[in-house]
């Protein structure tokens, strides 16, 4: 196998591996995992390097993520052993007379990979894809009106989470923040509120809760989920 062919093989494997990692990261994002944390953990799972941080607690915090993590690890193992070995065997068995034809035939999968990269990396295209998959996910779950929660980070034993209120829970309807009992009864701190259209809402004691609000809160994750009647996407009931 000549140097040119070796570099072609190396580049193709890197591209395929990168695309696969992006696709799995997208799946983890749909379970509520932040984008950068999803990318790092997916690379760790696919490569089997065993590198762990406290962020790995985000993976084992829900059953849906644990299942997806198992699939990611198994896929990475199969890919590393089977696919890469098959590529190497194919390229090493090529005859010089067949080299041009085989390289020309490889343009089709390369073009497919380029299109996937464009879909993943171009912001406008990716935003469209995210909206499409979120709508599809809502149909799969079967309830677009359910409140959702996304865990952003751990601080000590508590968490920072983002709650999207598609409906206002009955015990919060018509109540201001100061009368909601979030701080006094549940030890939940409302840090930031984003209203419909992305408009920031001042966090004051007189603030009321409305459908469409997106709240960034601090407290115990399970308590937050229970109080706001929110669940992660694809989490089984």
Buried (B, 14 or more C-beta within 10 A) or exposed (E): EEEEBEEBBEEBBEBBBBBBBBEBBBBBBBBBBBEEBBBBBBBBBBBEEEEEEEBBEBBEBBEBBEEBBEEBBEBBEEBBEEBBEEBBEEBEEBEEEEBEEEBEEBEEEBEEBEEBBEBBEEEEEBEEBEEEBBEEBBEEBEEEEBBBBBBBBBEEEBBBBBBBBBEBBEEBEEBEBEEBBBBEEBEBBBEBBBEEEEEEBEBEEEBBBEEEBBBBBBBBBEBBBEBBBBBBBBBEE
